[in-house]
Amino acid sequence: MTMPSGPIVIAGAGQAGSLMAMYLARQGHDVTMYESRPDLRRHDIDAGRSINLALATRGIVPLIDVGVIEHVDAITIAMRGRMVHALDDPTPELQPYGRQAHEVIHSVSRTDLNAILLDAAEATGRVTIEFDSQVESVDLDQSLLHFADGRIEPFGLVIGADGAGSRVRKAITDKGAGASETEWLDHSYKELTLPPAADGSHRIDPNALHIWPRGQFMLIALANPNGDFTITLFAPTETFESLTSSDEILAFFDQEFADFAAQVPDLAEQFLDNPTGPLGTLRATGWSYQNKAVIVGDAAHAIVPFHGQGMNAAMESARALDRHMTQNPDDLATAFRNYETDRKPDADAIADMALQNYVEMRSGVLDPRYLAKRELALALEQRHPEHISPRYNMVMFSTMPYAEAQSRAASQSEIIDKAIADPAIDVDALVAALPPLPPLDPLADPDALTNS
Ligand SMILES: Cc1cc2nc3c(=O)[nH]c(=O)nc-3n(C[C@H](O)[C@H](O)[C@H](O)COP(=O)(O)OP(=O)(O)OC[C@H]3O[C@@H](n4cnc5c(N)ncnc54)[C@H](O)[C@@H]3O)c2cc1C
């Protein structure tokens, strides 16, 4: 591969950066990765933002590709469906994600996953990681990185895997080669912890993603291997602003989430201590500059977390970037443009679907019409597994491009709406006329994660 002269560097050692480092090492390059934070393997820091994440097929495939899936298997917990905690019903109800054994998502600690990726990147022997190295600005004319501590380092190619606030993206847009916009939601989030029971076990079923849907807001819970759960409250920002005293917080939780509140003795303290985070969708164009700079992951397409896909999409994009670089080794500028042309429609599609899923999670899962549609979709899937799959499953358990999942879901929804409105129509004929679903990526292995 003909590379621009000078070092290949990556800004940011999150999931996208570490994976990209492994791909570049596999392409035969030496790489330096600069990470603004200390080494999370040696310092007790959180890896930034959420504590645990839902890992699904699109993220699993790149992890298989770079050979780390066995290590990841040891740190995941399978979630087989949504456990819905309705306000007026003391017995939660499990809504399975699918009817097939592999239609399962996996709770994984962000810190543990990032540590595995850092170890694996270093184990290639080609990747050097410099921690506490915050890129402040990128000079694309002089090919120099300027660091917050005053250091200056040269580069031939810089890959921006530096998250939603990417300095590499800023450098590209400052050159007039791209534009970006963040659409902020008027909802925010806060993480809390549901501690283990006295004997160390999980207090609620660890093998489900728990949701307490409450219309305008919701609580969700994902299990951690040590017996606790990471709980996230998503709500209008004004709700957070209105909860300023322990009494107000406890009254709110007692009214809305009494079963949860009863199990967390330090709930008000946690609520007051933990930060409230904003939620936004970053839409960017101009993902590269000549053959010198390219962005990947949240740096190019940060999304709201309601489909549990940001990390999965980031890793899928890293794999796509590797594919385009490998296909066009002597013309990286073209490889980078092709990568954007290929991925941008998918990034836009998952951004939209993630926003829509918020409404589905906080209210749809209790709506009889939504449940009837989902029931019919699953029944039709059983009769026509080659032609139809619920949207959630196409996003989470397939590797078809997100944009294709979005347009197929629109066609399917139209058919299902028609069938519900007029039970006399031949819904099976309509479904059978849909184009067949594409095969899974050859690397996708339903048995890759054996955790239970
Ligand atoms: C509440 C919440 C829940 C989520 N849940 C899920 C989920 O269940 N499933 C899922 O798939 N996704 C989820 N996501 C999204 C997911 O966290 C991100 O999409 C994913 O981590 C993006 O990976 P990345 O490597 O592109 O960026 P990041 O993980 O943001 O990594 C960027 C790295 O760059 C470093 N960095 C930043 N700036 C600089 C700089 N100037 N110089 C050097 N280094 C820098 C950062 O310290 C960081 O290590 C969630 C997000 C949130 C907020």
The ligand as an SDF file (V2000), in Angstrom:
LIG
                    3D

 53 58  0  0  0  0  0  0  0  0999 V2000
  -25.6010    6.4980   27.6550 C   0  0  0  0  0  0  0  0  0  0  0  0
  -25.0100    5.8160   26.4550 C   0  0  0  0  0  0  0  0  0  0  0  0
  -25.3000    4.4810   26.2400 C   0  0  0  0  0  0  0  0  0  0  0  0
  -24.7830    3.8350   25.1240 C   0  0  0  0  0  0  0  0  0  0  0  0
  -25.1130    2.5320   24.9210 N   0  0  0  0  0  0  0  0  0  0  0  0
  -24.6640    1.8900   23.8210 C   0  0  0  0  0  0  0  0  0  0  0  0
  -24.9920    0.5210   23.5890 C   0  0  0  0  0  0  0  0  0  0  0  0
  -25.6830   -0.1180   24.3860 O   0  0  0  0  0  0  0  0  0  0  0  0
  -24.4990   -0.0910   22.4650 N   0  0  0  0  0  0  0  0  0  0  0  0
  -23.7400    0.5820   21.5690 C   0  0  0  0  0  0  0  0  0  0  0  0
  -23.3600   -0.0110   20.5460 O   0  0  0  0  0  0  0  0  0  0  0  0
  -23.4000    1.8800   21.7590 N   0  0  0  0  0  0  0  0  0  0  0  0
  -23.8320    2.5450   22.8590 C   0  0  0  0  0  0  0  0  0  0  0  0
  -23.4770    3.8410   23.0840 N   0  0  0  0  0  0  0  0  0  0  0  0
  -22.6580    4.5370   22.0690 C   0  0  0  0  0  0  0  0  0  0  0  0
  -21.1770    4.1840   22.2080 C   0  0  0  0  0  0  0  0  0  0  0  0
  -20.7500    4.5100   23.5120 O   0  0  0  0  0  0  0  0  0  0  0  0
  -20.3460    4.9580   21.1880 C   0  0  0  0  0  0  0  0  0  0  0  0
  -20.9840    5.0230   19.9590 O   0  0  0  0  0  0  0  0  0  0  0  0
  -18.9840    4.2840   20.9800 C   0  0  0  0  0  0  0  0  0  0  0  0
  -18.3270    4.1360   22.2170 O   0  0  0  0  0  0  0  0  0  0  0  0
  -18.1360    5.0920   20.0000 C   0  0  0  0  0  0  0  0  0  0  0  0
  -16.8310    4.5920   19.9510 O   0  0  0  0  0  0  0  0  0  0  0  0
  -15.6670    5.4950   19.3600 P   0  0  0  0  0  0  0  0  0  0  0  0
  -14.4250    4.6980   19.5350 O   0  0  0  0  0  0  0  0  0  0  0  0
  -16.0300    5.9900   18.0230 O   0  0  0  0  0  0  0  0  0  0  0  0
  -15.6410    6.7870   20.2940 O   0  0  0  0  0  0  0  0  0  0  0  0
  -15.3320    6.9130   21.8420 P   0  0  0  0  0  0  0  0  0  0  0  0
  -15.7230    5.6880   22.5770 O   0  0  0  0  0  0  0  0  0  0  0  0
  -15.9170    8.2230   22.2490 O   0  0  0  0  0  0  0  0  0  0  0  0
  -13.7570    6.9940   21.9060 O   0  0  0  0  0  0  0  0  0  0  0  0
  -13.0450    8.1610   21.5930 C   0  0  0  0  0  0  0  0  0  0  0  0
  -11.7270    8.1050   22.3200 C   0  0  0  0  0  0  0  0  0  0  0  0
  -10.9690    9.2420   21.9300 O   0  0  0  0  0  0  0  0  0  0  0  0
  -10.4450    9.8910   23.0700 C   0  0  0  0  0  0  0  0  0  0  0  0
  -10.3100   11.2870   22.7030 N   0  0  0  0  0  0  0  0  0  0  0  0
  -11.2870   12.2070   22.5790 C   0  0  0  0  0  0  0  0  0  0  0  0
  -10.7930   13.3870   22.1780 N   0  0  0  0  0  0  0  0  0  0  0  0
   -9.4590   13.2000   22.0490 C   0  0  0  0  0  0  0  0  0  0  0  0
   -8.4050   14.0580   21.6550 C   0  0  0  0  0  0  0  0  0  0  0  0
   -8.6310   15.3300   21.3580 N   0  0  0  0  0  0  0  0  0  0  0  0
   -7.1390   13.5550   21.6380 N   0  0  0  0  0  0  0  0  0  0  0  0
   -6.9010   12.2440   21.9470 C   0  0  0  0  0  0  0  0  0  0  0  0
   -7.8780   11.3990   22.3200 N   0  0  0  0  0  0  0  0  0  0  0  0
   -9.1460   11.8700   22.3650 C   0  0  0  0  0  0  0  0  0  0  0  0
  -11.4570    9.6230   24.1640 C   0  0  0  0  0  0  0  0  0  0  0  0
  -10.8790    9.7140   25.4550 O   0  0  0  0  0  0  0  0  0  0  0  0
  -11.8890    8.1910   23.8330 C   0  0  0  0  0  0  0  0  0  0  0  0
  -11.0600    7.2200   24.4420 O   0  0  0  0  0  0  0  0  0  0  0  0
  -23.9500    4.5200   24.2120 C   0  0  0  0  0  0  0  0  0  0  0  0
  -23.6390    5.8600   24.4460 C   0  0  0  0  0  0  0  0  0  0  0  0
  -24.1660    6.5060   25.5470 C   0  0  0  0  0  0  0  0  0  0  0  0
  -23.8320    7.9380   25.7750 C   0  0  0  0  0  0  0  0  0  0  0  0
  1  2  1  0
  2  3  1  0
  2 52  2  0
  3  4  2  0
  4  5  1  0
  4 50  1  0
  5  6  2  0
  6  7  1  0
  6 13  1  0
  7  8  2  0
  7  9  1  0
  9 10  1  0
 10 11  2  0
 10 12  1  0
 12 13  2  0
 13 14  1  0
 14 15  1  0
 14 50  1  0
 15 16  1  0
 16 17  1  0
 16 18  1  0
 18 19  1  0
 18 20  1  0
 20 21  1  0
 20 22  1  0
 22 23  1  0
 23 24  1  0
 24 25  2  0
 24 26  1  0
 24 27  1  0
 27 28  1  0
 28 29  2  0
 28 30  1  0
 28 31  1  0
 31 32  1  0
 32 33  1  0
 33 34  1  0
 33 48  1  0
 34 35  1  0
 35 36  1  0
 35 46  1  0
 36 37  1  0
 36 45  1  0
 37 38  2  0
 38 39  1  0
 39 40  1  0
 39 45  2  0
 40 41  1  0
 40 42  2  0
 42 43  1  0
 43 44  2  0
 44 45  1  0
 46 47  1  0
 46 48  1  0
 48 49  1  0
 50 51  2  0
 51 52  1  0
 52 53  1  0
M  END
$$$$
